[in-house]
Amino acid sequence: MIETQRVLVLGTRTFAVEVADMASDIPGVVVEGFVENLDRDRAGATLEGLPIYWVDDVARLARTHTAVCALSTTFRRRFTGEVEALGMRFATLVHPTARVSRTAVLGEGSIVNAGAILAAHARLGRHVIVNRGALVGHHTMLGDHVTMGPGANIGGCCEVGESTYIGIGAVILDQLTIGAHAIVGAASLVTRAVPDRVQVMGVPARVTRERVDGR
Ligand SMILES: CC(C)(COP(=O)(O)OP(=O)(O)OC[C@H]1O[C@@H](n2cnc3c(N)ncnc32)[C@H](O)[C@@H]1OP(=O)(O)O)[C@@H](O)C(=O)NCCC(=O)NCCS
């Protein structure tokens, strides 16, 4: 018998609805509410028929529930830290249509959405998002809080630093290092290493902004 996992989704915007929807396809996972940490007025209302809790009020649910953060921006770091400090543990959600190698390693709080593929020995840090149909090559490592947009494709043996954002449909060639807190624009073709804290875009990708802090 599959054990039931009661999950709270951190976030109350459209991506939170998407994460709750994908989670509803995972056997044993039951989403029981959303959590807000910025706009107090949203707490107490409902979203998709489920309660919205104020962040400070979820400590009492820490024994019975796990959480997953559905913010695709760098605010995810702050929100997961806040909730962890309340004693909450995190769920790792993998959609049933994703293909995850048995040799891949997933950090807690990570989300692997429908149709994504994690190849052999891929490694995800904590609170990583691999969105719909994104492809992670073999022996590639994504640091904590990395976001891969839908359909992004990163080759084998790459390393992506923490809190970096990879836009929808971007392609990153194999064996490259992508720095931390960087942004790879949608549909870019990355052919060279990307330093920390820069934004790159285009085909081939070029630096278009410096001193960024992810997206
Ligand atoms: C890279 C990105 C962050 C740049 O944002 P920005 O610095 O605010 O850039 P702007 O929107 O001001 O656009 C500046 C210029 O770059 C162009 N541009 C923007 N993104 C681009 C991209 N990914 N590739 C090529 N050119 C791009 C714009 O058309 C604009 O050109 P113009 O000056 O000739 O009009 C953003 O465009 C992007 O790619 N975001 C990712 C979106 C995504 O993946 N969403 C997934 C949702 S699930």
The ligand as a MOL file (V3000), in Angstrom:
LIG
                    3D

  0  0  0     0  0            999 V3000
M  V30 BEGIN CTAB
M  V30 COUNTS 48 50 0 0 0
M  V30 BEGIN ATOM
M  V30 1 C 16.9560 36.9050 -20.3630 0
M  V30 2 C 15.8000 37.6800 -19.7550 0
M  V30 3 C 15.7930 37.4690 -18.2440 0
M  V30 4 C 16.0980 39.1430 -20.1470 0
M  V30 5 O 15.2780 39.9820 -19.4660 0
M  V30 6 P 15.5790 41.5740 -19.5350 0
M  V30 7 O 17.0140 41.8560 -19.2490 0
M  V30 8 O 14.5320 42.1950 -18.6860 0
M  V30 9 O 15.4060 41.8700 -21.0420 0
M  V30 10 P 14.2480 42.7160 -21.7550 0
M  V30 11 O 12.9510 41.9820 -21.6550 0
M  V30 12 O 14.3270 44.1180 -21.2310 0
M  V30 13 O 14.7240 42.6870 -23.2430 0
M  V30 14 C 15.8910 43.3740 -23.6830 0
M  V30 15 C 16.1610 42.9800 -25.1250 0
M  V30 16 O 16.6090 41.6190 -25.1780 0
M  V30 17 C 15.7510 40.8330 -26.0040 0
M  V30 18 N 15.6060 39.5430 -25.3210 0
M  V30 19 C 14.9680 39.2820 -24.1630 0
M  V30 20 N 15.0830 37.9930 -23.8500 0
M  V30 21 C 15.7960 37.4300 -24.8330 0
M  V30 22 C 16.2310 36.1170 -25.0570 0
M  V30 23 N 15.9590 35.1490 -24.1890 0
M  V30 24 N 16.9780 35.8800 -26.1520 0
M  V30 25 C 17.2760 36.8730 -27.0330 0
M  V30 26 N 16.8790 38.1390 -26.8620 0
M  V30 27 C 16.1430 38.4160 -25.7800 0
M  V30 28 C 14.4480 41.6180 -26.0520 0
M  V30 29 O 13.7130 41.3120 -27.2090 0
M  V30 30 C 14.9330 43.0290 -26.0310 0
M  V30 31 O 15.4130 43.3460 -27.3100 0
M  V30 32 P 15.2460 44.8330 -27.9190 0
M  V30 33 O 16.0180 45.7250 -26.9800 0
M  V30 34 O 15.8430 44.7190 -29.2710 0
M  V30 35 O 13.7870 45.1110 -27.9020 0
M  V30 36 C 14.4300 37.2530 -20.2560 0
M  V30 37 O 14.0430 37.8110 -21.4590 0
M  V30 38 C 14.2660 35.7530 -20.3520 0
M  V30 39 O 14.7460 35.0810 -21.2490 0
M  V30 40 N 13.5380 35.2480 -19.3660 0
M  V30 41 C 13.2490 33.8700 -19.2100 0
M  V30 42 C 11.7460 33.6440 -19.3200 0
M  V30 43 C 11.3960 32.1980 -19.1110 0
M  V30 44 O 12.1580 31.3020 -19.3690 0
M  V30 45 N 10.2220 31.9670 -18.6170 0
M  V30 46 C 9.7980 30.6360 -18.3000 0
M  V30 47 C 8.4690 30.6940 -17.6550 0
M  V30 48 S 7.8850 29.1140 -17.2580 0
M  V30 END ATOM
M  V30 BEGIN BOND
M  V30 1 1 1 2
M  V30 2 1 2 3
M  V30 3 1 2 4
M  V30 4 1 2 36
M  V30 5 1 4 5
M  V30 6 1 5 6
M  V30 7 2 6 7
M  V30 8 1 6 8
M  V30 9 1 6 9
M  V30 10 1 9 10
M  V30 11 2 10 11
M  V30 12 1 10 12
M  V30 13 1 10 13
M  V30 14 1 13 14
M  V30 15 1 14 15
M  V30 16 1 15 16
M  V30 17 1 15 30
M  V30 18 1 16 17
M  V30 19 1 17 18
M  V30 20 1 17 28
M  V30 21 1 18 19
M  V30 22 1 18 27
M  V30 23 2 19 20
M  V30 24 1 20 21
M  V30 25 1 21 22
M  V30 26 2 21 27
M  V30 27 1 22 23
M  V30 28 2 22 24
M  V30 29 1 24 25
M  V30 30 2 25 26
M  V30 31 1 26 27
M  V30 32 1 28 29
M  V30 33 1 28 30
M  V30 34 1 30 31
M  V30 35 1 31 32
M  V30 36 2 32 33
M  V30 37 1 32 34
M  V30 38 1 32 35
M  V30 39 1 36 37
M  V30 40 1 36 38
M  V30 41 2 38 39
M  V30 42 1 38 40
M  V30 43 1 40 41
M  V30 44 1 41 42
M  V30 45 1 42 43
M  V30 46 2 43 44
M  V30 47 1 43 45
M  V30 48 1 45 46
M  V30 49 1 46 47
M  V30 50 1 47 48
M  V30 END BOND
M  V30 END CTAB
M  END
